[in-house]
Amino acid sequence: MDQHTLDVTDPATWLTRGRNPAEAAALAKAWRDYPDLPAAAPADRRMARTRERTIAMRPIFEAMQQRTEAERQANNFAFIERKIERDEANAQDRAILRGRDEHGYDWDCAVQYAQGWYAAVAGWEHRGVSSPRNAAASRLRDAYDHGFAQGGGDTNDVFDAARRANIAALDTAGISVETVLASGKLKPSAWPMPQDSNRPVSWNRRAVILTDTDLQPPLGRDGRPSRRPPAIELVRERSSGQATIIVLSAMDGFVASDACQIAMTPMTRAQADSLIADCSQAGTLRSLLADREIDDLLVTAQDEYLRVLDAHGDAIPVLRTMERTRNTPLQQQAHLNTWLGRGRLPGQNMGAGHIRWSKAAKGLTAKLGEFTARYVGPAPDRGHVIQVSLDDGSRAEGFVTADHTTLAAEILVSSKARLRHEMAKALRSFGGATRLAASLPF
């Protein structure tokens, strides 16, 4: 026999091909019991012999399939168990094991059970198979429906998806029942931090609730007042005095910005308790916001100031955008800058959306829509140069603003510390500009 010819009647042949001893012996016996007939034998006899051998091997292959499937399921479940032991598993992974342990599902059904459960918890629509074609598909659909129901889903309720989506949004934000006011609104302490992806709003429809500590320059890292202007001056300058400014004072509570005095020390706990117990504070805050069309509200309160604001938060109406600064003083300043950058003067157009920044080590660039602002380098004489280009790399020439002011593709910045601010300002300007009117006479 040629050394390359397989001896299918020898169990060793099948052992070398991954079969276990019992399967190898059974396969070799089937070939010995039903060997191939000589090529000279009639075709119908040779075909009959092949069918006989196939029938004899069928139980062997079915057992092999069952063993392979059992190994697959055992390995998959073991993988999930190892993830849980390493604390790397998510909620859906844990639901898979619940489907196996609590409901006796195999791997495929357990996965469907977990997907149905997670869809309900995440606030998604039910996506189960409506009309399964066979028994296996029916089992998978039943497992998905079971998980969806256990996650809180109700396919008979037309408002079910909206209800679950609202609950999921609160869970995702880490919001507990304690952070919700009696009226059902979120307390100011649960408001998100400012994002540049929110739509720009005209300054005459924006409001900010500052504290009396925002009337003086912020403290630097050494504890001394920095050169940065007070927050109230930044708001007044950027809004041209059109924004609604309310100040939370440690002594007087909520007052108009022109009737507040600078605080020498932050609000104490005793002062906060006194303002919380003062029922008139909610009415004062409500009156300061009355008769004003406001779409965008920012709160800079921290610590005891924030506790007072939470206590009287029901006086604040529900607005389209409600945010607050948070975390460290440096991050609070960055959040304030983000909020200031979203304001626009009446008649001014600004590009909306999130500005994507590159790493400064690779050359600072920022992108908004079709425009890219790039730091070119130092200017020949003095300052630094920013260039605005389009997606194809060409300079953004020929763009004009709403008041027909031509925008320059190259911008000179006096200080490198203002690069980010000027790049963001340029992208917003180009995003709200048009090229169609550039050639028209005015």
Secondary structure as the mmCIF struct_conf table of DSSP 4:
data_model
#
loop_
_struct_conf.conf_type_id
_struct_conf.id
_struct_conf.beg_label_comp_id
_struct_conf.beg_label_asym_id
_struct_conf.beg_label_seq_id
_struct_conf.end_label_comp_id
_struct_conf.end_label_asym_id
_struct_conf.end_label_seq_id
TURN_TY1_P TURN_TY1_P1 GLN A 3 HIS A 4
BEND BEND1 THR A 5 THR A 5
TURN_TY1_P TURN_TY1_P2 VAL A 8 THR A 9
BEND BEND2 ASP A 10 ASP A 10
HELX_RH_AL_P HELX_RH_AL_P1 PRO A 11 LEU A 15
TURN_TY1_P TURN_TY1_P3 THR A 16 GLY A 18
HELX_RH_AL_P HELX_RH_AL_P2 PRO A 21 ASP A 33
BEND BEND3 TYR A 34 TYR A 34
HELX_LH_PP_P HELX_LH_PP_P1 PRO A 35 PRO A 38
TURN_TY1_P TURN_TY1_P4 ALA A 39 ALA A 40
BEND BEND4 ALA A 41 ALA A 41
HELX_RH_AL_P HELX_RH_AL_P3 ALA A 43 GLU A 85
TURN_TY1_P TURN_TY1_P5 ARG A 86 ASP A 87
HELX_RH_AL_P HELX_RH_AL_P4 ALA A 91 HIS A 103
HELX_RH_AL_P HELX_RH_AL_P5 TRP A 107 ALA A 122
TURN_TY1_P TURN_TY1_P6 GLY A 123 GLY A 123
HELX_LH_PP_P HELX_LH_PP_P2 TRP A 124 HIS A 126
BEND BEND5 SER A 130 SER A 131
BEND BEND6 ARG A 133 ASN A 134
HELX_RH_AL_P HELX_RH_AL_P6 ALA A 135 GLN A 150
TURN_TY1_P TURN_TY1_P7 GLY A 151 GLY A 152
TURN_TY1_P TURN_TY1_P8 THR A 155 ASN A 156
TURN_TY1_P TURN_TY1_P9 VAL A 158 PHE A 159
HELX_RH_AL_P HELX_RH_AL_P7 ASP A 160 THR A 172
TURN_TY1_P TURN_TY1_P10 ALA A 173 GLY A 174
HELX_RH_3T_P HELX_RH_3T_P1 VAL A 177 THR A 179
STRN STRN1 VAL A 180 VAL A 180
TURN_TY1_P TURN_TY1_P11 ALA A 182 SER A 183
BEND BEND7 GLY A 184 GLY A 184
HELX_LH_PP_P HELX_LH_PP_P3 LYS A 185 LYS A 185
STRN STRN2 LEU A 186 LEU A 186
HELX_LH_PP_P HELX_LH_PP_P4 LYS A 187 LYS A 187
HELX_RH_3T_P HELX_RH_3T_P2 PRO A 188 ALA A 190
BEND BEND8 TRP A 191 TRP A 191
HELX_LH_PP_P HELX_LH_PP_P5 PRO A 192 PRO A 194
TURN_TY1_P TURN_TY1_P12 ASP A 196 SER A 197
BEND BEND9 ASN A 198 ASN A 198
HELX_LH_PP_P HELX_LH_PP_P6 ARG A 199 PRO A 200
STRN STRN3 VAL A 201 SER A 202
HELX_RH_3T_P HELX_RH_3T_P3 TRP A 203 ARG A 205
STRN STRN4 ARG A 206 THR A 211
HELX_RH_3T_P HELX_RH_3T_P4 ASP A 212 LEU A 215
BEND BEND10 GLN A 216 GLN A 216
HELX_LH_PP_P HELX_LH_PP_P7 PRO A 217 PRO A 218
STRN STRN5 LEU A 219 LEU A 219
TURN_TY1_P TURN_TY1_P13 ARG A 221 ASP A 222
BEND BEND11 GLY A 223 ARG A 224
STRN STRN6 PRO A 225 PRO A 225
BEND BEND12 ARG A 227 ARG A 228
HELX_LH_PP_P HELX_LH_PP_P8 PRO A 229 PRO A 230
HELX_RH_AL_P HELX_RH_AL_P8 ALA A 231 SER A 239
TURN_TY1_P TURN_TY1_P14 SER A 240 GLY A 241
BEND BEND13 ALA A 243 ALA A 243
STRN STRN7 THR A 244 SER A 249
TURN_TY1_P TURN_TY1_P15 ALA A 250 ASP A 252
STRN STRN8 GLY A 253 ALA A 256
HELX_RH_3T_P HELX_RH_3T_P5 SER A 257 ALA A 259
BEND BEND14 MET A 264 THR A 265
HELX_LH_PP_P HELX_LH_PP_P9 PRO A 266 THR A 268
HELX_RH_AL_P HELX_RH_AL_P9 ARG A 269 ALA A 277
TURN_TY1_P TURN_TY1_P16 CYS A 279 CYS A 279
HELX_RH_AL_P HELX_RH_AL_P10 SER A 280 LEU A 289
TURN_TY1_P TURN_TY1_P17 ALA A 290 ASP A 291
BEND BEND15 ASP A 295 ASP A 295
STRN STRN9 ASP A 296 VAL A 299
HELX_RH_AL_P HELX_RH_AL_P11 ASP A 303 ALA A 311
TURN_TY1_P TURN_TY1_P18 HIS A 312 HIS A 312
HELX_RH_3T_P HELX_RH_3T_P6 GLY A 313 ALA A 315
BEND BEND16 ILE A 316 ILE A 316
HELX_LH_PP_P HELX_LH_PP_P10 PRO A 317 VAL A 318
BEND BEND17 ARG A 320 ARG A 320
STRN STRN10 THR A 321 ARG A 324
BEND BEND18 ASN A 327 THR A 328
HELX_RH_AL_P HELX_RH_AL_P12 PRO A 329 GLY A 341
TURN_TY1_P TURN_TY1_P19 ARG A 342 ARG A 342
STRN STRN11 GLY A 343 ARG A 344
TURN_TY1_P TURN_TY1_P20 PRO A 346 GLY A 347
BEND BEND19 GLY A 353 GLY A 353
HELX_LH_PP_P HELX_LH_PP_P11 HIS A 354 ILE A 355
STRN STRN12 ARG A 356 TRP A 357
HELX_LH_PP_P HELX_LH_PP_P12 SER A 358 LYS A 359
HELX_RH_3T_P HELX_RH_3T_P7 ALA A 360 LYS A 362
STRN STRN13 THR A 365 LEU A 368
TURN_TY1_P TURN_TY1_P21 GLY A 369 GLU A 370
STRN STRN14 PHE A 371 PRO A 378
BEND BEND20 PRO A 380 GLY A 383
STRN STRN15 HIS A 384 SER A 389
TURN_TY1_P TURN_TY1_P22 ASP A 391 ASP A 392
BEND BEND21 GLY A 393 GLY A 393
STRN STRN16 ARG A 395 ARG A 395
BEND BEND22 GLY A 398 GLY A 398
STRN STRN17 VAL A 400 VAL A 400
TURN_TY1_P TURN_TY1_P23 ALA A 402 ASP A 403
HELX_LH_PP_P HELX_LH_PP_P13 THR A 405 THR A 405
STRN STRN18 THR A 406 THR A 406
HELX_LH_PP_P HELX_LH_PP_P14 LEU A 407 ALA A 408
BEND BEND23 ALA A 409 ALA A 409
STRN STRN19 GLU A 410 VAL A 413
BEND BEND24 SER A 414 SER A 414
HELX_RH_3T_P HELX_RH_3T_P8 LYS A 416 ARG A 418
HELX_RH_AL_P HELX_RH_AL_P13 LEU A 419 GLY A 431
TURN_TY1_P TURN_TY1_P24 GLY A 432 GLY A 432
STRN STRN20 THR A 434 THR A 434
BEND BEND25 ARG A 435 ARG A 435
TURN_TY1_P TURN_TY1_P25 LEU A 436 SER A 439
BEND BEND26 LEU A 440 LEU A 440
#
